[in-house]
């Protein structure tokens, strides 16, 4: 059935007509929400994701034409088909001008209605497919790509693809910058819900006092400034996928509500007496240890168990160094094309240094470094002098020596400065300008320190 899964809001004030149309449409695969007035229709729009509104023109209270305008304020993407007993060209033109897809006259010819709704469904599917293809094309060859051939990373991708076609809740864990959001995107793209809404919420970016309203929505008058009903992110994701990033930042009071959503698919918007149902697939991401947080009382243990139906842990980049080389090639090539710098490649020494670096910021840090060196390198070959100081001369932290006696702190500082100046000059082949950049100094500042420490190191030959 072409309409399979399409959510249709049927607005008809005549009970028998509403029942007859509803039964017919359900038989053609629509998920039908039948109501008797525009006011009820607006409530349903606030509570559920609706694809199509089929509404009578003549309604008690708000008319069908007015409903078109009001519905677009709630859901700008909804399609509207108008039914009217007044076969007037004026009504039809006005409805089309206000954004209706089409209209059908009453008494309703069911074959004509099926044809009109079929065209509407097909148009929505084409738009949805085009959007999905645009998103995929933007990712293919772009910077937002999951790359890796190491065994640990292939295990992660295999698990993600196996769970993608289920509706199971997924908990993606890993350090900052390792690609948790990209893995969530992959799961959503390969899921049965790929053509449905995909809503992302960064829990760490929301003020605590607004979190519940943002996630669950609110009713007018629920708090100061709530001048109208508002659908939350869960309502927006109804029928699709909700991704909660940094879920470890979720306030405890919101954790209780989210647990209820996962248990029975219901929740109460802020200020609402009536529960709302939601059909969502949840993907949660975190760089925090939720088990430790649960032990400390900062995260609900029962919610953790609900979230970790399928836990997926992305290993940090330092534990899969064989992936660094392909990532370097990918990002350097990407930024050469994006920044239009002309052909550039890494020297073998620069490549070795980048592969040996521990990348505490993981793939995100590697991406940023690639953009920087492609942009700033003066020559076609990116060499050691073009690399950031933290890559060339990583800080090695040792336990401080025993302070059993007096310490000559000035001598210690002098020794450290001399060591790093000599390393910088070596890595830059004696080029003082690049060495100064590497050390975060001005050329004048570097020359001062060379004189101070009696370091004689001219241009490399």
N, C-alpha and C positions, 0 to 999 in steps of 0.2 A: 504493500500500500504506500502510495507516494506521501500520504499524510502521517505515516506512522510516527507517533511521538510528538506531533505538533500540538501545542497547547492553545486551545481556542476558547475565548471568552464569549459566550452566547448571551446577548442582552435582548430579552424579549419579555414584555410585561403580560402577554396572554399565556396562562399556564399550559393549556393544551398544545398551543403552537410551540412553546418552549420545549415541552416534553417530546413532541414529534420530531422537531429539528435536532434536539440533543441526541435522541436515539439513532436517528439517521447518520449523524456525523460521527458518533462513537463507532458505528458499524463500518465507517470508512477509515478508522484508525486514529481519529483525533482524540486527544485528551480534553474533554469538554468541561468547562466551568459555567454552568447555567445560572443566570441571575435575572431578576425581574425589573431592575432599575439601573440608571446610570450611576446613582450614588453607590449601590452595591458593587457595580462594575469597578469603580475607582478604588474601593476597598480591596477587591480581589487583585487589582493591578499592583497595589502597595504590598500585598502579601505573597504574590506568586509571579514567576516569570511567565509572561504571556506572549505568544508569537503572533496570534491573529485575534482581532475583535470582530465579531459578526453582530451588528447592532441594528435594532429597529430605529427608524427615524423618529417616530412619534412615541415618546415615552412619558410617563408621569414625572414631573419635575424637570430635571435636566434633559434636553433633547439629544437625539443621536448626533446631530451636527456639533452641538456644544461638547458632547463627550469626546469627539475627535480631538478638539483643541486641548481639553483637560487631560486626556490620556497621554498625549505627546509630552506633557510636562512631567509625567511620571516615568514613561518609557518611550524615548524618542524613536526607538527602532521598531515599535509595534506596527503591524499592518492592519488596516481597518477596511471592512467591507460593509456597506450600508444597505439595509432593507427598507423599502418604502412602498406604501400603498398608493402614494401620489406619484404617478408616472410622469412627473414634471421634469422637463429638461433643466429648469432652473435649479431644482433641488439637486439633481445629479451633478450639474456643473459646479455648484457651490461645494458639494461634498468632495469632488475631485480636487478643487482648488485648495481645500483645507487639508488635503493630504490623503484622502481615501484612495485605496487601490482600485476599487470598482464599486458598482451598486447593482442590486437585484430588486425587481419589483415584486410586490405582494398581490395576490397569493403567490408564494414562492414555488417556482418550477424547480424541483430538486435536481434535475439534470443540468439546468442552467447554473444553479448554485454550485454543484460539484465542479463544473467547468471553470467557474470564476475562482473558486477556492483553490482548485488545482493549479491554475496559473499563478496565483498568489504564493502558494507553497513552493512552486518551482522557482519563482523569482527569488524567494528568500534563500532557497538552497544554493542558487547560483551565486548570490551575493556572499553567502557564508563560505562557499568553496573558494571564491576569488580572494576573500580575506585570508583564508587559511593558506592558500598558495602563495600569496604575497608575503605572509609571515615566514613561510618555509624558504622562499627564495631569498628573503632578507638574511636568513641565517646560513644558507648554504654558501660556503666560501667567505662568510663574514667573520667578524671577530667573536660573535657569540656562538661558538662551535665547541662541542665536546670532542676532544682529541685525546688519544692515548692508545698505545698498543701493549702496555705492560699487563702481566697476568692479573694483578690486583684490580686494575682499572677495567679490564675486560670482564672480570667477575661482576663488578658493580653494574656495568651496562647490561649484562645478561640478566641479572636479577631484576633490574628496572624494566626491561622489556617484557619479562615474564609476568610481572605484576601489573603492567600497564593495562592489559585487557580485562582485568578484574575491577571490581569497585572497592577493593580493600583499601583501608587507610594506610598511608605510607609515612614513615618518619625518616627523613633524610638528615643524617648527622655528618659533621665534618668541620674542620677549621675554617676560619674566615677566608674567603677568596678561593675556595677549592672547587666551586661550580655547583653548589646545591640548587640554586635557582634554575640553572641550565638543565640539570637532571630532572627537576620537576617539570620543566617545559617538555622534555623528551617523553616523560610518562604521559603527560596530557595529550601530546600530539599523536601518540600511538594507542590511545585509549578509545573505548567505544563512545566516549563523550567528547571527542575531539571537535565536533561541529557545534557543541553547546558552549555556554559562557565559561570563560576561564578567568577567575577573579583572583588577584594577588593582593595580599595585605601584609605590610611590614609592621609587625606588632611593636617593634622597638621605636618606630617613628610616630606613634599615636600618643597624644597626651592621655594619661590614665583616666582623667575625668570624662573624656569623650569616647573612650574605647568601646564601652557597651553600646552606645548610640551608633557608632560607626559600624560595628560588626553586626549588631542585631536590629538596628533601626529604632525609631521611636514614634510615639503618637503625639499629636499636637497637644501642647500644654504640659508635657511630661516634665519639663524643666524650663527655666528662664531662657528665652530665645527660641524655643521649639514652637514656631508659629504655624507649622503644618506637619502632617505626617511625613515620615521619611523612611524609605526602604533601606535596610542595611546591606552590607556586603554579602551576607548569607543569602538574602533574597535575590540579589543580583546574580548569584552563582547557582540559583535553583535549577536543577536539571543538568548542571555541569560540574565543574571542579573549582574548589576553593583552596588556594595555597596560602598558608599562614607562615610567613618567614619570621625568624627570630621568635619562635613560639615560647621560648623560655622567659620572654618579657611579658607574657600574658598575665594580667592581674588575677589574683585568686578568685575574686568575685565573678570575673568573666570565665574563668576555668570551669566553674560550676555549670554555667549556661551551655558552654561548648560541650561538656560531658553529656548533657541532656540531648543535644543535637545528635551526637554520635550514638547515643543509646536508642532513642526512639524517633529521631528526625523532627523534633518539635522544640520551639523556644518561644519566649514572650518578648516582643519588642519593649523597649523602655516605656513604661506608662500604659501598657496594654493589659487588659484583663483576659483576653482570649489568646490561646496559644496558636502559633502559626506553624505549618508544616513545611519542611524543606527537604528536597532530594538532592544531596550534594555528595561528591566524592572529595575527601579531604587529603591534602598533602601538607605535612608540616615539616619545617626545616629549622635546624638549630645548630649553633656552634658550642652550646653549653651542655654540661653533663646533667641531664634531667634526673638520673637516678640519685645523684648526690644532692640535687636541689630538693627532690622528694624526701630524702632522708632528713634534710634540714627544715622541712616544712614550708619550703618556698614554692613547691609545685605539687599538685595533687597526684598521689600515687595511682589512684584509680584512673585519672585522665591519662597518665603516662602509659598505663597498660592498654588503654583504648587506642592511643596514638601509635604505639609500637607494634601493631599487628604485623606489619612488614618493615622491620628496621633496615635501612640501607646506609652504610657508612662509607664515605668517600675518603680514601687514604690521602694524606698530605703529599705534596709534590716531592718532598725530600725522600719519601718512601717508595717512589716510583720514578727514579731518575731517568730511566729509558724513555719516559714520555717528554722529558724537557726538550730534547733535540727537535722532535716533530713540532712541538708547540712553538719553539723559537722560529723555525722555518715558516710556520703558518703566520705568526704575528708579524714578523719582519716583512714578509711578502704582502700581507694585508695593508700595513701602514705605508709601505713604499707606494702602493697603488692609491691609497686614500689620500696621502699627503703630497703625491705627485713629486717625489724627491729625485726621481731617476733611480736606476738600478743600484742596489746596495746589497752587500753580503757580509757575513761575519768571517773574520779571520779565524784560523784554527785556535789560536791562543785565546781570543775573546770567547769563542764558542766553548772551549774547555772551562774557562773561568765561570761562565754562566751555568754550565752543567754542574759544576762542583758546588755552586752556591746553594745554601739551604732553603731559600725562598720561604721565609716565615709568613709572607702574605700570599703564598701559593700562586695559582694561575693569574689571579687579579694583579699581583705585584709583577709577575713576569710580563703580562700584557702591557702594563704601564711603563716598565723599563724598555720594552721593545719600541713603544711609541716615542719615548724620549731619545733613544740612541739613533733611531731612524731620522728623527727630526733634526738632531743637533750634529750628527756626524758630518764632517767636512769632506771626507773622501768617500769614494765608492765602496772601499773596504772598511768595515767597522772594526776598529782595533781596540786594544786594551785601554788606550787613552780616552776612548769614547764611552767607556763603561762607568757607571756610578761608583763612588768610593766604597760603598758598602759591599759591592760585588768583588771589586779588585782586592780590597784590604779588609775583609770581614773582621769585625771586632771579636777577638777571642777573650772570653771572660774567664779569669782564673780566680780561685779563692785568694783573698788578700793574704800576704805573709803575716806571720806572727808578729805582734807588736810588743815583743818582750823588751825591746830597747828603743831608743830614739830613732825616728825615721827622717831621712833627708828627702822631704817631699819635693823640693825643687829639683833634686837630681833625678827622682823618679819621673817627674813630668818631662824633664829634658830628654831622658832616655826614650820615653814613649814618642815624643814629637820627632826626635831624630829618626827613629825606626820607621815611622809612617811617612816622613818626607822622603827618605831613601827608597821606600817601596813605591811611592807614587812616581818618583823620577825614573825608577827602573821600568815600571809598567808603561810609562809614557815615552820611553826611549830617550830620556833626558830633556824632553820638551817642557820647559818651565811654565809656559802658558797653560798647557793641558794639565800639568801636575797641580798647578794652583787651583784650577777648576775642580779637579778630583778631590782636593783637600778642603774645598770650600773657602779658599783664601783668594785675595786679590794678588795680582802679580807682584805688586809692591810689598804686600805682606809676606809672600813667599821669599822674596829676595832678602827681606829683613831677617827672616829666620835662617836662611842660608849663611848670612854673615854672622849671625849670633852664634850659630853652632859650628862655624868654620867648615861648612860643607861646600866642597868644590865639585860641582857636577854640571859640566856644560852640555851642549846639545849632543845627543847620542850619535856615535859614528860607528 
